[in-house]
Amino acid sequence: MMGRQTAAFLLRGYAMSQAVIQLPQVGESVTEGIIGKWLKKPGDAVLKYEPLVEVVTDKVTMEVPSPYAGRITALLVVEGDTVPMGGAIAEMETAEPVAPSRQAREEATPESPVAQRPPAVPAIGRTGVLLKDVRPVGPTGSGEEPPIPAELASALQGASIAAASSVEKAHSLQRYSPVVRKLADERHVDLAKVRGTGLDGRVTKEDVLQYTEARRAPPAPAAPAPARLAGPAPAAFQPGQDEEAVPLTPLRRIIAENMVRSATQIPQAWSYVEADVTPLVARREGAKGEFLRREGVELTYLPFVIKALVECLKEHPMLNSAWGGDKIILKKRINVGIAVAAPQGLVVPVVHDADHLSIAGLAKACRDLTQRAREGALALADVHGGTITVNNTGALGSVLSQPLVNPPQAAIVTTEAIMKRPMVVPGDAIAVRSVMNLCISFDHRILDGAEAGAFMLALKRRVEAIGPETLLY
């Protein structure tokens, strides 16, 4: 109580209100994020747009800024929790005008002042929720609100951390993370009966799973089980003396989940074609030295293939589409994702409007995205909006690969290593040629083999047509 009185004295003269901070919506393809690292703790004073938390998504690691200036009073999720976009992650006190959040209205009780707020905005359609009441975060949504007074900022900096800790404990008694609530609903668990082991006694996902396992009674066998099946259920895998358990990073966990979703939810088919790229090799060899001196960027084979691919997409637009549940969504823009093996894991930055770029422009765009991906310097805009993915597996020495489709896209294409092979050339002669395999995996719900095959034949013809007269600019 002394902490609350001290804080009230420091903030006297300012009308303080409680704000719920939500994980901001960052695009329709990003549906959830993992809380990587909290940058603030209960009791900390924060300025508007100051980073609060690092969030790992399947696209990029981002910092979530504070939508208000004020003081953190509660963290509603802990590091490692998976939170849906729009889910509540923290609470704070602020003197700025606060728009009521959708989740705060849904969770309000009759005794709470929040319960007197207007009813929640209903869900619109089947692809998401229109969140008209969610305050934008970041400079683009700041509006024209006046900055917090300097004396208030000073008061916030000196506020008691003990007061915020008591507020956090009070909220921990009645608030659970979205992931915990969802899991409890699915398993019919009364969260009031679950002992929390998280921050300040908060119930975690693991607590719910352990509670579920503990209350589960072993099923009665219909008949005596064979002796070889008797005994306790196998325990979780434990590494041996000559083994080491490597914990999953948030990004590796997301990659694993996405790959499982791709392999189990998408009926995928695969095909490949051989392309005689002997003229392409000669064109690149003749131009790479001057291109490096002029542009400061190495000229690889990838921009040549991407240029051919985007031209083929104009002829075969179904390849540039996405699965929409009860519909196929044709994409008007051609945004090519390029898979990059970064130190922290696989990332797919996007060359937006790739059909508007020359081969030289594609080379520079690919180099820029690849370098920033490996440095961990990609922005969210760099990984958003891809309509098809290209993976240069040939750079790793691969000559044939069967990639997994990057949902919800329709297809992924790989470019394999260029190998010298004997081939039959016009006149029925045998010659040594440079050959590249082009592979495709595609969503069979969207495309049939005939459509995918026609696209790959068109890509083969365009790649084989690259030669001395092909313009780089």
MARMIPA-834524 format. One record per atom (N, C-alpha, C): residue in one letter; x, y, z. Coordinates in steps of 0.02 Angstrom, whole numbers, plus 50000, padded with zeros to 5 digits. Each point is the difference from the previous one (the first is absolute). Layout:
<rs>
AXYZ;...
</rs>
This chain:
<rs>
M500424994050000;M499585006050000;M500435006250000;M500574999850036;M500445005850000;M500245001549930;G500134994649961;G500235001149931;G499485003649960;R499374997950006;R499465003249962;R499925007350021;Q500055001450066;Q499935006850023;Q500575004349975;T500614997250000;T500575003849975;T499915001749927;A499794995049960;A499905001249929;A499455005149989;A499454999650040;A499465004849992;A500235007050016;F500445000750051;F500265006650017;F500425002849943;L500434995749971;L500445002349946;L499605002049939;L499444996649988;L499625001249939;L499415004750013;R499995003250058;R499445004350018;R499935005649949;G499405001349979;G499875005349951;G499914997249930;Y500134993549990;Y499924997049934;Y499484994450004;A499555000049954;A499494994749998;A500304993949967;M500154994950040;M500324994049974;M499474994949979;S500144996549948;S499554994749977;S500414993949984;Q499664994250003;Q500334993649987;Q499934998249927;A500564998249968;A500004998249929;A500244992849992;V499684996449956;V500214993249982;V500415000449936;I500614997550002;I500435000049941;I499924993449964;Q499865000449936;Q499884994049960;Q500564998949950;L500104993749981;L500474998449947;L499715002749935;P500345004749967;P499695003449943;P499914995549940;Q499475001249962;Q499894996549937;Q500515002549950;V500384995349969;V500545002049955;V499914997249930;G499434997249985;G499884997149935;G499604993650005;E499604998649948;E499554994350003;E500364993450003;S500624999649975;S500374993750000;S500354998650067;V500035005050044;V500314999150065;V499444999650051;T499884994250029;T499434998950044;T500194999650073;E500644998850016;E500204999350069;E500755001450006;G500225001150061;G500705001250012;G500204996950067;I500644998850008;I500274997250062;I500355005750038;I499835000750064;I500335005150041;I500724997950011;G500465003649968;G500704998250003;G500355002750063;K499935006750011;K500355003050057;K499645006450020;W499825000550063;W499715006250026;W500565005150010;L499915006049976;L500485005450008;L499815004650058;K499394999250026;K499775003950057;K499694995250051;K499965002350063;K499704996050053;K499485004250037;P499574996950039;P499505003850037;P500345005350044;G499735006149998;G500285005550037;G500425004649958;D500234997749941;D500415004249956;D499595005449968;A500265006149998;A499705005449961;A500244999449928;V499555001349953;V500174999449929;V499765006249964;L500365001749948;L499805005549957;L499614997249941;K499635004349967;K499624997949942;K500484997649945;Y499844994249971;Y500384996849947;Y500654996850025;E500125000050065;E500584996550026;E499884992549997;P500504996049978;P499904992849993;P499824996750067;L499514995649998;L499774996550060;L500234992750001;V499974996749941;V500114992849999;V500234997949931;E500424994949997;E500204997049936;E499544994149986;V499704999949941;V499544994849980;V500274996549938;V500004993450002;V500244995949944;V499394997449962;T499975001549935;T499474997249957;T500324995649948;D499584996849959;D500284995849948;D500295004149943;K499955006650005;K500285004349948;K500645003450023;V499975003050060;V500575004050022;V499945001050075;T500565001650032;T499995002150070;T499915007550004;M499515002250039;M499845007250002;M499945002450072;E500095006550009;E499895003250064;E499325003449999;V499614998950053;V499345003150006;V500085006350041;P499835005949972;P500075006350037;P499395001350044;S500105004250050;S499455001950044;S499545004949964;P499344998950001;P499545004749967;P499885006350041;Y500224999950064;Y499895005750045;Y500635001450039;A500035005950030;A500495001450052;A499684998550067;G500354996750044;G499704998350064;G500444995350039;R499674995550038;R500374995450043;R499704993049993;I500434995049990;I499784993149995;I499754997650068;T499394997250001;T499734997350062;T499954992450001;A499984996849942;A499944992750000;A500244997349933;L500334994350003;L500164996149940;L499534994149999;L499594999549947;L499484994849997;L500244993549969;V500585000149969;V500284993949971;V500744999850018;V500294994049998;V500704999250019;V500404998149938;E500655000650006;E500454998349945;E499904992749980;G499934998849935;G499874993349975;G499284998749984;D499545004350024;D499284999149984;D499875001749927;T499554996349969;T499765001549933;T499355004050006;V499985005849969;V499435004650007;V499725001649931;P499354999649991;P499705002049936;P500055007549990;M500065002249936;M500005007149986;M499355003250024;G500075005450037;G499425003150031;G499904997850071;G500374995150024;G499944997650069;G500335004850049;A499725000350061;A500275004450052;A500664997250026;I500505004350008;I500654997950024;I500215003750063;A499735006050013;A500215003850058;A499475005250017;E500075002950059;E499585005650021;E500445005650025;M499755006149994;M500385005850023;M499535005550022;E500265004650040;E499655006050019;E500255005749956;T499555004349978;T500195005649958;T499535005850011;A500245006049988;A499585005950004;A499715001849932;E500194996349947;E499755001349933;E499304996949991;P499615002649953;P499344996949985;P500104992849977;V499604995650027;V500074992849986;V499374997549965;A500094996949942;A499444996749967;A499924993150029;P499394998150021;P499924993350030;P500164994549951;S500374995050023;S500194994549956;S499444994949996;R499994996449945;R499504994949990;R500054994550053;Q500614997850015;Q500084994650047;Q499815002250071;A500155006350017;A499825002450066;A499255000050009;R499625001649948;R499274999950006;R499744993050004;E500334995249965;E499764993150002;E500124997050069;E500565002050033;E500174996950064;E499715003850059;A499665005749988;A499765004150055;A499474996350041;T500015001050066;T499504997250044;T499515005450019;P499394998350027;P499515005150019;P500275004850053;E500484997650042;E500265004350052;E500525004849974;S500274998549940;S500555004049975;S499755006149962;P500345005750008;P499805005949961;P500044998849926;V500434995349979;V500064998749929;V499354997349972;A499584996950044;A499384997049976;A499515005149975;Q500105006450017;Q499545005149978;Q500165002649930;R500534997349969;R500195002349934;R499534997249948;P500005002849938;P499554997649948;P500134992849983;P499524996549969;P500094992949983;P500554999149948;A500294993949999;A500554998549955;A499775000249928;V500475001849955;V499864999949929;V499954992949976;P499484998049965;P499944993049979;P500504998149947;A500134993549994;A500444997549948;A499695001349932;I500425001649952;I499765001349932;I500304994849954;G499574996349965;G500234994949953;G500324994250037;R500424996249964;R500294994050029;R500765000450002;T500285005649976;T500735000449998;T500305004250055;G499595003150042;G500295004050053;G499485004150035;V500225004750040;V499565004450038;V500195007149986;L499515004249989;L500125007049988;L500095003450068;L500615002250015;L500155002750065;L500005007649995;K499415003150002;K499965007249994;K500235003650063;D500024996450055;D500155003250064;D500714998750023;V500414997149958;V500694998750019;V500425006049982;R500355002750047;R500405006049989;R500614998249959;P500145003549944;P500594998649961;P500635001350040;V500524996149987;V500645001350031;V500495001949947;G500485004250017;G500505002249952;G499825006849972;P500495003349969;P499905006849976;P499445000849950;T499844994749960;T499495000849949;T499315000650027;G499894998150064;G499335000450027;G499955004550061;S500485004650006;S500035003850062;S499485005450004;G499735002549945;G499525005550002;G500335006450022;E499605004450030;E500245006550020;E499945001150075;E500034994750039;E499925000750072;E500605003650030;P499895004250051;P500565003650030;P500454995350038;P500655001550003;P500474995750038;P499855000550075;I500224995050037;I499894999950071;I500405005650033;P499715003750049;P500375005550032;P500644997550031;A500505004550000;A500664998250026;A499974998250073;E499585003850039;E499974998550071;E499684993250014;L499534997949956;L499704993450008;L500514994649985;A500395001049947;A500514995149983;A500494999150057;S500185005750032;S500454999650057;S499694996350058;A499345001250010;A499664996550054;A499974992549987;L499894998349937;L499964992949983;L500674996550011;Q500545003549982;Q500664997050010;Q500134998550073;G499715004150046;G500144999050070;G499484995850036;A499514997449963;A499474996150033;A500274993650030;S499654997750051;S500234994150037;S499914993749961;I500524996049994;I499954993549967;I499594995250043;A500035001050065;A499614995750044;A499265000649987;A499785006249984;A499285000949985;A499824996149938;A500415000449948;A499854996449938;A500014992550012;S500464997750044;S500034992850013;S499364997650033;S499725004150046;S499384997950032;S499434999949951;V500005004849952;V499484999949948;V500074993849957;E500634998349982;E500124994149959;E499734993750035;K500134999350066;K499774994150035;K499244999850003;A499695005850008;A499275000150001;A499714997849934;H500305002249946;H499754998049934;H500144992749985;S500574997450028;S500184993049985;S499494995250028;L499595002450049;L499504995650029;L499424998749953;Q499905004449952;Q499404999449959;Q500135000249926;R500635001149979;R500155000549928;R500454994349978;Y499854997349942;Y500404994649971;Y500165001949929;S500564997349974;S500185001549931;S499494996949952;P499945002949940;P499524997249951;P500144992649985;V500634998149998;V500174993049985;V499764995550056;V500105002250063;V499784996050057;V499244999350001;R499645005549987;R499274999650000;R499744995349945;K500305000549941;K499794995749944;K500124992750016;L500594998550028;L500174993050017;L499534997450054;A499845004350049;A499554997950054;A499304998649973;D499765004149953;D499344998949970;D499994993449962;E500534998649962;E500034993949961;E500004993850044;R500315000550059;R500084994150043;R499535000250061;H499545005049999;H499495000550053;H500335000350069;V500475004650007;V500375000950062;V499765006350035;D499864999450065;D499845005850042;D500665003050023;L500185005849972;L500655002950014;L500095001950073;A499455000950036;A500055001750071;A500314994250040;K499974993949972;K500264994250035;K500724998349980;V500285003949953;V500684998549976;V500505004250038;R500514996850025;R500535003550036;R500495002949949;G500105006650004;G500445003449952;G500724999950022;T500454998949952;T500725000050014;T500365005649964;G499625004349965;G500315005349963;G500155006150042;L500115005649966;L500165006350032;L499465001950049;D500195001150065;D499525001950052;D499424995150005;G500144993649989;G499484994950007;G499534999549942;R500185003049943;R499564999849942;R499984992949971;V499404998049977;V499914993449970;V500285000049930;T500434995349983;T500304999549934;T499674994249962;K500184999749936;K499764994649957;K500214993250028;E500624999550024;E500264993750028;E499614998050062;D499795004950041;D499614998550060;D499344996649981;V499675002649948;V499364997149978;V500114992949974;L500544999149960;L500134993349973;L500144995050057;Q500395002050050;Q500164995550055;Q499374998550041;Y499575005050010;Y499384998950037;Y499554995149962;T499985000749934;T499594995549959;T500254992850005;E500664999249996;E500294993250004;E499884997050069;A500065004250052;A499934997450068;A499294997550014;R499505003349972;R499314998050016;R499744994749953;R500384998449949;R499774995149950;R500074993050029;A499454996450005;A500024993250027;A500184995249944;P500394994850015;P500184995249946;P499384996249977;P499904999249935;P499414996649974;P500024992650018;A499404997350013;A499954992950016;A500064995949936;P500454995249998;P500094996049938;P499404995449989;A499804999349937;A499444995649983;A500204992850009;A500634998549993;A500254993250009;A500695000450029;P500234994650033;P500685000350028;P500515001649947;A500425004750014;A500515002149952;A500564994949999;P500314998949942;P500574995449996;P500565002450046;A500404995250022;A500535001650048;A500485005349972;R500114999949935;R500495004649972;R499765007250001;L499325001050009;L499745006850003;L499925002450071;A500134995650049;A499905002050070;A500545004950021;G499855003650054;G500485004750027;G499795007149987;P500345004850031;P499825007149994;P500105002749930;A499655005549985;A500095003249936;A500715002549993;P500275000249939;P500695002249991;P500085007250023;A500555001450035;A500135006850024;A500265004349942;A500005006550013;A500265004649949;A500734998349986;F500205001149938;F500674998249979;F500525003950040;Q500484996550026;Q500555003150036;Q500654998349966;P500445004949989;P500634998549966;P500444995650042;G500394995949966;G500474995650034;G500645003650019;Q500474996250026;Q500635003150023;Q500395002949943;D499944997149941;D500385002549943;D499565004349954;E499465002750027;E499545004249961;E499895006650036;E499765004949962;E499875006650028;E499315002449976;A499605002650046;A499345002849983;A500105007449983;V499805002049940;V500055006949979;V499315003250004;P499895004850044;P499345003150006;P499795003449935;L499364999949986;L499745003349941;L499985007550010;T500265003749952;T499915007250001;T499295001649978;P499735005950017;P499335001749976;P499934999549924;L500515002249963;L499954999749927;L500004992849976;R500414995750029;R500024993049979;R499334996650016;R499695001750055;R499354997250017;R499475002249949;I500025006449979;I499525002449951;I500124996649933;I500634999449980;I500154996649937;I499744992850001;A500104996650056;A499764993150006;A499244999749994;E499655004650034;E499275000049996;E499765001549929;N500325004749967;N499795001649931;N500134994349952;M500554996550010;M500154994449955;M499514994250011;V499824998850063;V499504994950014;V499335001949969;R499815006450006;R499385002349970;R500024999249924;S500575001749970;S500064999449927;S499944992749979;A500344995550036;A500024993049980;A499344996450014;T499625002250051;T499404996450019;T499365003149974;Q499995006449986;Q499395003449979;Q499975001449925;I500574999749966;I500015001549928;I500134993649961;P499554997949956;P500144994349956;P500505002249946;Q500624998050008;Q500535002649957;Q500204995049947;A500145002649941;A500264996149945;A500665003149979;W500404996149964;W500685002349984;W500194998049929;S500405004149969;S500234998649932;S500655003849988;Y500344998249946;Y500605003849982;Y500124999549925;V500395004849974;V500215000049930;V500755001449997;E500314997849945;E500705001549988;E500055005749951;A500425004950015;A500105005749955;A500725000349978;D500105000649936;D500675000949971;D500185007450007;V500425001550049;V500155007050014;V500705002049976;T500254996549950;T500665001649974;T500045007349977;P499515002749962;P500045007149982;P499945004650060;L499614998250051;L499955004050061;L500675000450035;V500354994350005;V500664999950032;V500485004749963;A499984999749934;A500455004449961;A499825007450010;R499355001550002;R499795007050010;R500225002650068;R499924996050050;R500195002150067;R500765000750007;E500374995249972;E500735000350004;E500275006249965;G499685001849944;G500245005849963;G499835006650033;A499505000150043;A499775006350028;A500175001050073;K500204994750037;K500055000650072;K500565004750023;G500555000249964;G500555004450020;G499815007349996;E499755002149942;E499795006949991;E499425001850046;F499554995350011;F499425001350043;F500235001350072;L500494996150024;L500265001050067;L500345006750007;R500395002049950;R500335006550003;R499495005749997;R499484999149962;R499515005449990;R499505000550057;E499774994350024;E499465000050050;E500244998350071;G500594997150005;G500244998050067;G499644993850026;V499674996449956;V499614994150019;V500184994349953;E500074994050028;E500154994249959;E499394998049959;L500104998349937;L499474997849956;L499954992450003;T499484997550031;T499904992750006;T499494997749949;Y499854993550000;Y499504997349954;Y499295001450024;L499915001150065;L499335000750027;L499595005649968;P500265006149991;P499585005249970;P499784998349928;F500424996449963;F499794997949933;F499384995550004;V500024995250047;V499444995350007;V499385003650025;I500085004550048;I499425003750027;I499685004149944;K500415003149958;K499725003949945;K499594995749954;A500254994149984;A499624995349958;A499374997750036;L500054998850065;L499434997650038;L499435005050002;V500155006450012;V499475005050005;V499655001049933;E500374999349946;E499685000549934;E499534994049989;C500204994250024;C499564994149993;C499385000750043;L500055003250058;L499425000950043;L499475004349967;K500205004649957;K499515004049964;K499604995749951;E500324994849974;E499674995449954;E499604994650037;H500214998550061;H499684994750040;H499845002850070;P499505004450005;P499875003550063;P499784995550057;M499764993949987;M499784995750055;M500594998150045;L500615000249974;L500584998650042;L500125005650050;N499735005949986;N500095005850044;N499355001150040;S499824994950039;S499375000250036;S500084996950069;A499454999950037;A500014997250068;A499354996350013;W500034995250045;W499414996250019;W499605004050051;G499365001149986;G499585004050044;G499444996250033;G500094993550010;G499494995950033;G499464997849953;D499545004549984;D499464998449953;D500095003849934;K500605002649989;K500145003749939;K500745000049986;I500195001849939;I500695001049981;I500105007549991;I500515002750031;I500125007249998;I500575001549952;L499835003049943;L500515001949952;L500345006450022;K500655000149998;K500395005950021;K500155004349939;K499845006450005;K500145004649945;K500735002249998;R500325000350058;R500715001850002;R500424993750001;I500605000449973;I500464994450000;I500575001650048;N499974996950058;N500505001150053;N500354993350013;V500634999849981;V500374993750002;V500404999450065;G499854994950040;G500394998650060;G500624996049982;I500555001750030;I500624996349988;I500234996950066;A500054993550003;A500194996550061;A500745001250015;V500145002050062;V500695001650020;V500164996050063;A500564996549999;A500234996350058;A500405004850045;A499645003450044;A500325004750046;A500264996350062;P500465003050038;P500274996550059;P499464997950050;Q499475004150008;Q499484998350048;Q499494995249973;G500024998449936;G499524995449970;G499775002549931;L499574996149969;L499775001649933;L499525006050002;V500145005049959;V499565005749993;V499865001049926;V499445003349985;V499795000949930;V499845007449988;P500515004249989;P499855007049981;P499705000249930;V499665005649986;V499595000449939;V500245005749955;V500084998549936;V500125005149949;V499315002249975;H499775005850023;H499335002349982;H499995002749928;D499464998649965;D499915002349930;D500614998049958;A500194993750005;A500594997649965;A499945000649925;D499385000149974;D499915000549928;D500165006949974;H500095005050044;H500165006749979;H500755001349999;L500404995050019;L500725000850004;L500364996649942;S500565002949980;S500444996949951;S500414994650034;I500404996449961;I500454995050028;I500495003350048;A500255005949982;A500455003650044;A499655002150064;G499395002449994;G499615002050059;G499864994150045;L499854994249971;L499884994050040;L500644997750035;A500575000649966;A500644998150031;A500135004250061;K499895006649995;K500135004450057;K499504998950056;A499374998849982;A499494998850051;A500144993550037;C500184994849964;C500154993650033;C500615000550045;R500515003649977;R500605000850040;R499855003950065;D499605005249994;D499835004150058;D499604995950052;L499504996449976;L499584996050046;L500394994350032;T500424996749960;T500394994550027;T500495002350053;Q500345005649987;Q500485002650048;Q499665002050065;R499435003549995;R499665002350061;R499684994150038;A499804994849963;A499744994050033;A500534996650041;R500604999649975;R500554996850036;R500255004250058;E499875006649997;E500195004450055;E499445000850050;G499424997049987;G499435000750045;G499715007049999;A500055003549943;A499795007049995;A499385000949956;L499624994749988;L499405000749959;L499455003450038;A499625004249965;A499405003050028;A499404995749982;L499445001150034;L499414996049988;L499775000749928;A500065006049971;A499795001149931;A500414995749952;D500624998350019;D500434996149956;D499784992749993;V499594997550046;V499814993049999;V499254999149990;H499655005449985;H499274999749995;H499775000249927;G499494996249984;G499675000749936;G500254995549944;G500414995150015;G500254995649947;G499444996149966;T500044999249935;T499484996449962;T500264993549971;I500664999249996;I500314993749977;I500715000150027;T500304994250011;T500674999650030;T500484996549952;V500615002649999;V500554996949962;V500554998450049;N500264993949996;N500544997850044;N500594997849958;N500575003450007;N500604998449961;N500384994550035;T499724993949999;T500334994450033;T500654998049965;G500085002149938;G500614998449964;G500625003050033;A499905005650036;A500575003050036;A500274995450053;L499614995250022;L500224995150050;L500254993549968;G500024999949934;G500244994149965;G499464995149981;S499385001650014;S499444995449984;S499884999949925;V499844994049974;V499834999449929;V499274998149990;L499664998150054;L499294998249996;L499705000650071;S499445003550005;S499705000850067;S499255000449995;Q499674998350054;Q499275000150004;Q499805004550058;P499935006549989;P499865004750054;P499284999650024;L499885002750060;L499325000650026;L499725006949983;V499375000049980;V499675006349981;V499965004550062;N500125006449989;N499965005050053;N499275002550004;P499594997450048;P499305001850001;P499915007550015;P499485003149969;P499464997149958;P500155000449926;Q500635000649980;Q500175000649929;Q499834993649962;A499985000649934;A499824994449958;A500604995749982;A500605002949999;A500574996249974;A500665002750026;I500514995849997;I500695001950014;I500444996849947;V500485003849974;V500444997849946;V500724999950027;T500384994849983;T500714999950019;T500435000049937;T500575003450006;T500514999949947;T500584995950025;E500184994849962;E500514995350023;E500695001749970;A500504996550024;A500695001349978;A500074998549925;I500395004149966;I500124999149928;I500564994849992;M499844994849963;M500474994449990;M500154999149926;K500624997949986;K500194998249931;K499764993049984;R499624999449945;R499724993549981;R500044999249924;P500084993849978;P499954998849927;P499265000149980;M499855003749947;M499325000549976;M499984999449924;V499434997849975;V499894999849928;V499805007049977;V500375002749951;V499875006649974;V499754999449928;P499755005349971;P499754999649931;P500514996849953;G499764995749956;G500434996149956;G500174993350030;D499674998350057;D500114993650034;D500724999050021;A500335005650015;A500684999650025;A499995000050076;I500544997650030;I500074999950072;I500485005650019;A499805004250048;A500425005650022;A499955000750076;V500525002850029;V500005001450071;V499665006650011;R499475000150040;R499605006150011;R499945001350076;S499855006250015;S499865002050070;S499254999250012;V499824995950049;V499304998350012;V499815001850071;M499415003250006;M499725001650066;M499324996750007;N499884996750056;N499334997450015;N499595005450034;L499395000849977;L499525004650031;L499444995850030;C499905000550066;C499514995950035;C499425004350025;I499424996850006;I499425003650027;I499604995350045;S499785002650057;S499494996850041;S499395004749999;F499404997149994;F499415004349993;F499424997250039;D499545004350018;D499394998250036;D499504997149951;H499864993550008;H499564996649952;H499275002150008;R499835003650053;R499325002850005;R499915005649950;I500555003649986;I499975005849955;I500174998149929;L500504995849992;L500274998549934;L499974992549986;D499894998449937;D500074993249977;D500684999249966;G500184993749986;G500644998849968;G500085003349933;A499465000649963;A500045003149934;A500195007450006;E499705003450048;E500155007250009;E500715001050024;A500204996150050;A500685000650025;A500514998049946;G499844994749962;G500464997949947;G500075005249946;A499455003249980;A500035005249949;A500425005950023;F499935001750064;F500415005450028;F500744998249999;M500174993950019;M500704998150002;M500314999649930;L499614997849951;L500254999949932;L500135007149974;A499545004650019;A500105007049981;A500625002950034;L500114998150063;L500605002450035;L500624997149968;K499994993749983;K500574996849966;K500175003649936;R499495001549959;R500135003449936;R500305006950010;R499745003650049;R500255006850011;R500724999950027;V500154995350045;V500684999650026;V500494997949945;E499794995449959;E500444997849945;E500095005349947;A499535004849997;A500055005449950;A500475005650021;I500235000050062;I500465005250022;I500674998949965;G500275005449972;G500624999449963;G500365006649994;P500465000749952;P500405006049994;P499595006449990;E499404999449971;E499615006049987;E499545001950058;T499994996150053;T499565001550057;T500235006350036;L499545004750008;L500175006450032;L500004999250076;L500495003350031;L500035000050073;L499635005950030;Y499905005249960;Y499675006050025;Y499365001549961;
</rs>
